[in-house]
Amino acid sequence: MDTKFIADDMDELIALRRDIHANPEIAFEEVRTSELVAAKLRAWDIETHTGIGRTGVVGVIRGQRGAGRTIALRADMDALPMEEEGRPFHRSLRQGVFHGCGHDGHTAMLLGAARHFCNNRDFAGTVVLVFQPAEESGDGANAMLADGIDTRFQFDEIYAIHNAPQFPPGTFGVRDGAMLASCDEFRISIAGVGGHGSTPDKTKDPIVAAAQLVCALQTVVSRSTDPSSMAVLSIGSIHAGTASNVIPSHAELTGTLRTFDENVRSLAKARIETICAGVALATECAMSVGYFSSSPATVNHREQAEAAAEAAVEVFGASNVLREFPPLNVSEDFSEFLLRCPGAYMLLGQGGVCIHHPEFDFNDDVLPLGVRLFVTLTLARLSA
């Protein structure tokens, strides 16, 4: 592999990364980012498709040795709806929008791989570059799949890299099986009968119902799931009422459910429904449960995870490749691709504060390592 070419390309890639960081866009609003990505791909004479999954971009590079396997590489492009509190020179120019998860770095890494392959096409097969929108909302992968990305480009395997502040720079992590948890954000709406606080007997109090739910829902994990199975259920918000002497007619709770097992996930969702029905009966309130931003667990395929680890040994050295670590409770809609195609989700150590921290910034020092990993792994799988 021409590592000198990758090294020579770093100044441009870092400038691109910082430009994307300074101009962040949230889910399905990645218009400028998509245009920048598409313009670079076209300038490098790469077949480019836009508007896939609304603001997604796909690049296709065919090897000069003819037909072979098709390997897809995916990067997410969207930012978070939060304020940046760090003070890098390239800090966000948009109030309330910030690349607090490092997707600017992921996009730059994949552009680096694209730049390498556009100048080094001496391989058999095809490389598909997937620049995905709306990972943070959990909708982007399904939007691209709804537009037929898997059938249009027919890739045999797919891989993604995410930065990992919990690992030091110069390290790499990948697991067989579960890497990340499923995610089901839920909203419970409670309809009661409001009235004056002095006459609660004439009301159906949704706040009392909400309070009972907060406690009862904790039994989904503590009393309904196998203790050896990981499950987390957290209530994140309760909204009800506007005055101290008024019992409102409505209340709403939101929360998150996370597991690594689809059977546990199904059981937990069923228990949420049952508990809501029971509390509704006891309090004489009406309740409805709705789910949004749902993604299944991210489960790596064994062969592809092992291939990723082997490629990482070449890039990072054997002592810096981590294989035994607990799966993470965060979630990723890359899981939707892995349900349809073999592949692996990989972690690139970068140190620093955690993702979604207001002072987070992608570590540019690890950018060339991500590019080299993408290239090394792709060439290995094309020839497998």
C-alpha positions in Angstrom: 0.0 0.0 0.0 1.2 3.5 -0.8 1.3 4.9 2.7 3.4 7.9 1.5 0.5 8.9 -0.7 -1.8 8.8 2.3 0.7 10.8 4.4 1.1 13.4 1.6 -2.7 13.8 1.5 -3.2 14.6 5.2 -3.0 18.4 5.1 -5.9 18.5 2.6 -7.9 15.9 4.6 -7.4 17.7 7.9 -8.5 21.0 6.2 -11.6 19.2 4.9 -12.4 17.8 8.3 -12.1 21.1 10.0 -14.2 22.8 7.3 -16.9 20.2 7.9 -16.6 20.8 11.7 -17.0 24.5 11.3 -20.1 24.1 9.2 -22.1 21.3 10.9 -25.5 20.1 9.7 -28.0 17.9 11.6 -29.9 14.9 10.3 -31.2 15.2 6.7 -29.9 18.8 6.5 -26.4 17.8 5.4 -26.8 19.7 2.1 -23.5 21.5 2.2 -21.6 18.5 3.5 -23.1 16.3 0.8 -22.2 18.8 -1.9 -18.6 19.0 -0.6 -18.3 15.2 -0.6 -19.8 14.8 -4.1 -17.6 17.6 -5.5 -14.5 15.9 -4.2 -15.5 12.5 -5.5 -16.2 13.9 -9.0 -13.0 15.9 -9.0 -11.2 12.6 -8.3 -13.0 10.9 -11.3 -15.1 8.7 -9.0 -18.6 7.6 -10.1 -20.9 9.6 -7.8 -24.6 9.2 -6.9 -26.4 11.8 -4.8 -29.8 12.1 -3.1 -29.7 8.5 -1.8 -31.5 8.5 1.5 -32.3 12.2 0.9 -28.9 13.7 1.5 -26.7 10.6 1.2 -23.9 10.2 -1.3 -22.4 7.0 -2.8 -19.2 6.8 -4.7 -18.2 3.7 -6.8 -14.6 2.8 -7.8 -14.1 -0.2 -10.1 -10.8 -1.9 -10.2 -8.8 -2.1 -13.3 -8.4 -5.9 -13.1 -12.1 -6.5 -13.8 -14.9 -8.1 -11.9 -14.6 -9.3 -8.3 -16.0 -8.8 -4.9 -17.7 -5.5 -3.9 -16.7 -4.0 -0.5 -18.6 -1.1 1.0 -17.2 1.4 3.4 -19.5 3.7 5.4 -19.1 7.0 7.1 -21.8 9.1 8.8 -22.0 12.9 8.1 -24.5 14.5 10.5 -23.8 16.7 13.5 -25.6 17.0 16.9 -28.2 19.6 17.9 -26.0 21.0 20.7 -23.8 23.9 21.5 -20.0 23.6 21.2 -18.2 24.8 24.3 -14.6 24.1 23.1 -12.6 26.7 21.5 -10.7 25.2 18.5 -9.9 27.6 15.6 -12.3 25.6 13.5 -15.2 25.6 16.1 -18.8 25.5 14.9 -20.1 28.6 13.1 -23.7 27.6 13.6 -25.3 28.2 17.0 -26.8 25.1 18.5 -25.2 22.7 16.0 -21.9 20.9 16.6 -19.9 17.9 15.4 -19.8 16.4 18.9 -19.6 12.8 17.8 -16.7 13.0 15.3 -18.7 12.4 12.1 -16.6 15.1 10.5 -13.6 12.9 11.1 -15.3 9.8 9.8 -16.3 11.6 6.6 -12.7 12.8 6.1 -11.3 9.3 6.7 -13.6 7.9 4.0 -12.7 10.7 1.6 -9.0 9.8 2.3 -9.8 6.2 1.3 -11.6 7.4 -1.8 -8.6 9.6 -2.8 -6.3 6.6 -2.4 -8.4 4.2 -4.5 -9.0 6.8 -7.2 -5.2 6.8 -7.8 -4.6 3.2 -7.1 -7.1 1.1 -9.1 -4.9 -1.9 -9.6 -7.4 -4.4 -8.0 -10.2 -6.7 -9.0 -13.6 -5.8 -7.8 -15.4 -2.7 -6.7 -15.2 -0.3 -3.7 -18.5 1.4 -2.7 -18.2 4.5 -0.6 -21.3 5.2 1.5 -21.6 8.7 3.0 -24.7 8.4 5.2 -26.9 11.1 6.6 -28.9 11.1 9.8 -27.1 8.6 12.0 -27.8 10.5 15.2 -31.6 10.4 14.6 -31.4 6.7 13.7 -33.1 7.3 10.4 -30.3 7.6 7.8 -29.4 4.0 7.2 -33.1 3.0 6.7 -33.5 6.0 4.4 -30.6 4.8 2.2 -31.9 1.2 2.3 -35.4 2.4 1.3 -33.7 4.0 -1.7 -32.3 0.6 -2.6 -28.7 1.1 -1.8 -28.1 -2.6 -1.1 -29.8 -3.7 -4.3 -28.4 -1.0 -6.5 -24.8 -1.5 -5.5 -24.9 -5.1 -4.4 -22.0 -5.0 -2.0 -20.8 -8.3 -0.5 -19.5 -6.8 2.8 -19.7 -3.5 4.6 -17.5 -1.8 7.2 -17.6 1.3 9.4 -15.2 3.0 11.7 -16.1 5.2 14.7 -13.7 7.2 16.8 -13.3 5.9 20.4 -12.2 8.4 23.1 -12.2 5.5 25.7 -9.3 4.0 23.8 -5.9 5.8 23.5 -4.7 7.1 20.2 -2.9 4.4 18.1 -5.2 1.6 19.2 -8.0 -0.2 17.5 -11.0 -2.3 18.8 -13.3 -4.8 17.3 -15.5 -7.6 18.7 -17.1 -10.7 17.3 -20.8 -10.5 17.9 -22.5 -7.6 19.7 -20.6 -4.3 19.6 -23.3 -1.8 20.4 -26.7 -2.0 22.0 -30.1 -1.7 20.4 -31.9 1.6 21.0 -35.6 2.2 21.4 -36.6 5.7 22.4 -40.2 5.7 23.7 -42.9 8.2 24.5 -45.7 7.4 26.9 -48.7 9.8 26.7 -51.2 9.8 29.6 -54.6 11.3 29.3 -56.6 12.0 32.5 -59.1 14.5 33.8 -57.8 17.7 35.1 -59.2 19.9 37.8 -58.5 22.0 40.9 -55.8 20.8 43.2 -58.1 21.1 46.1 -60.6 18.6 44.7 -58.4 15.7 43.4 -61.4 13.3 43.9 -63.0 14.9 40.9 -59.9 14.3 38.6 -58.1 11.4 37.1 -54.6 12.5 38.0 -52.0 11.8 35.2 -49.1 12.9 37.4 -49.9 10.2 39.9 -50.1 7.8 37.0 -46.7 9.0 35.7 -45.1 8.6 39.1 -46.4 5.0 39.4 -45.0 4.3 35.9 -41.5 5.6 36.7 -41.2 3.1 39.5 -43.1 0.2 37.8 -41.0 0.4 34.6 -37.9 -0.3 36.6 -39.1 -3.8 37.1 -38.8 -4.4 33.3 -35.0 -4.9 33.9 -34.9 -6.0 37.6 -37.8 -8.5 37.5 -38.5 -9.4 33.9 -35.1 -10.0 32.2 -32.5 -12.7 32.9 -29.9 -11.1 35.2 -27.1 -12.3 32.8 -28.7 -10.4 30.0 -27.8 -6.7 29.6 -30.8 -4.3 29.5 -31.1 -0.7 30.5 -34.4 1.3 30.8 -34.1 4.9 31.8 -36.8 7.6 32.0 -35.3 10.8 30.6 -38.2 13.3 30.9 -41.6 13.9 32.5 -43.8 16.8 31.3 -47.0 17.7 33.1 -48.8 20.7 34.4 -48.2 24.4 34.6 -49.4 25.6 38.0 -49.1 24.3 41.5 -52.8 24.3 42.3 -54.0 22.7 39.1 -54.1 18.9 38.3 -53.4 18.7 34.6 -55.3 16.6 32.1 -52.2 15.3 30.3 -48.7 14.0 31.1 -45.9 12.6 29.0 -42.8 10.5 29.7 -39.9 9.8 27.4 -37.2 7.2 27.9 -34.8 4.8 26.3 -34.5 1.1 26.3 -31.2 -0.6 25.3 -30.2 -4.3 25.0 -27.8 -6.6 23.1 -30.3 -9.3 22.4 -33.4 -9.1 20.2 -35.3 -11.6 22.4 -34.7 -9.4 25.4 -35.6 -6.3 23.4 -39.0 -7.9 22.4 -39.7 -9.0 25.9 -38.9 -5.6 27.4 -41.1 -3.8 24.9 -43.9 -6.2 25.7 -43.5 -5.6 29.4 -43.6 -1.8 28.9 -47.0 -2.2 27.1 -48.3 -4.5 29.9 -47.2 -2.2 32.7 -48.7 0.8 31.0 -52.0 -1.0 30.6 -52.0 -2.0 34.2 -51.2 1.4 35.6 -53.8 2.9 33.2 -56.4 0.6 34.7 -55.4 1.3 38.2 -55.5 5.1 37.8 -58.4 5.3 35.3 -56.2 7.2 32.8 -55.8 6.4 29.1 -52.2 5.6 28.0 -50.4 5.1 24.7 -46.9 4.0 24.0 -45.0 5.0 20.9 -41.4 4.3 19.8 -39.1 6.5 17.8 -35.4 6.5 16.8 -35.2 2.8 17.1 -32.2 0.7 16.0 -31.4 -3.0 16.6 -28.2 -4.0 18.3 -25.0 -3.7 16.2 -23.8 -7.3 15.8 -20.6 -7.9 13.9 -20.2 -11.0 11.7 -17.4 -13.2 13.0 -15.5 -13.6 9.7 -15.6 -9.9 9.0 -14.6 -8.9 12.5 -11.6 -11.2 12.4 -10.7 -9.8 9.0 -10.8 -6.3 10.4 -8.6 -7.3 13.3 -6.1 -8.9 11.0 -5.9 -5.7 8.9 -5.6 -3.7 12.1 -2.6 -5.7 13.2 -0.8 -4.5 10.0 -1.7 -0.9 10.7 -1.5 -0.6 14.5 0.6 -3.6 15.5 -0.7 -6.6 17.4 -0.3 -5.2 20.8 -2.6 -2.2 19.9 -5.5 -4.3 18.6 -8.1 -4.8 21.3 -10.4 -7.8 20.9 -11.7 -8.4 24.5 -13.7 -5.5 25.9 -17.3 -5.1 26.9 -19.8 -4.1 24.2 -20.9 -0.5 24.5 -24.4 0.6 25.6 -24.5 3.3 22.9 -26.3 2.5 19.6 -25.8 2.9 15.9 -28.1 2.5 12.9 -25.2 0.9 11.0 -26.9 -2.2 12.6 -29.5 -2.0 9.8 -26.8 -2.7 7.2 -25.4 -5.6 9.2 -28.9 -7.2 9.3 -28.7 -7.4 5.5 -25.0 -7.9 4.7 -22.0 -9.3 6.4 -19.7 -6.7 7.9 -18.1 -5.2 11.0 -18.2 -2.0 13.0 -14.8 -0.9 14.3 -13.4 1.5 16.9 -10.5 3.8 16.3 -8.9 5.0 19.6 -8.4 8.7 19.8 -8.4 9.7 23.5 -9.8 12.9 24.8 -13.3 13.6 26.2 -16.2 11.4 25.4 -18.4 11.7 22.4 -21.4 14.1 22.8 -19.3 16.1 25.3 -19.6 19.9 24.6 -15.8 20.2 24.3 -15.4 17.1 22.0 -13.2 17.4 18.9 -12.0 14.7 16.5 -8.3 13.9 17.0 -6.7 14.7 13.6 -3.6 12.7 14.6 -5.5 9.5 14.1 -7.0 10.4 10.8 -4.2 8.8 8.7 -4.6 5.6 10.8 -8.3 5.4 9.9 -7.5 5.9 6.2 -4.9 3.2 6.3 -7.2 0.8 8.0 -10.0 1.4 5.5 -7.5 0.8 2.6 -5.7 -2.2 4.1 -9.0 -4.0 5.1 -10.6 -3.3 1.7 -7.6 -4.6 -0.3 -7.5 -7.7 1.9 -11.2 -8.4 1.4 -11.2 -7.8 -2.3 -8.6 -10.5 -2.6 -10.1 -12.9 -0.1 
